[in-house]
Amino acid sequence: MDWITQLCQCFNRDAVYYTQHAKIEMENEEFGQILDYEVHEAICAGEFVEEYPDDQPYPSVLVLGMTKRGRPLHVICAYNQDEDCAIVITVYQPDPQRWIEYRTRRTT
């Protein structure tokens, strides 16, 4: 499956469900609140970073995307094929101290 295309199509149709965890993380992000439109921008300009095929009830992926203002975001999303919608599990701005170019976890 082409995750980015599928997820972007869901965002463009407003077929997106945010978990309560995602909303709390977006509101309390240490680098500043993350807004819904920023998540949309990041997904549609995003790239696949990691895949979590064993996640339940749906496999999920980590997407790195930049907002139009250049803010990097990590979005963990799943796709519900039965409902044809994206499920945003969590969203955060990656800490450059913990990520190399926002793509690779630093080992410490």
C-alpha angles and dihedrals in degrees: 000000000000096000098188095050093045094048093044090052089053091050091048090054092044089241093142132126120197117205117228087247091056093050092049091049091048092051094046101039109148092223092051137294116305116222128210093247090055090055089050091050092047094049095048092047092037139120131212113257107165138359127215103195094170096056114122140257086008133010111252141198139210111235124193113205138164122225119228087263091055098256111150115225134183113211122186107204139172129198121226104206094188092057095029092228141123120242115207107210098178141343130198142154106250116241109237088216089064101036134053107224085339089282107081127047114238115235115224 
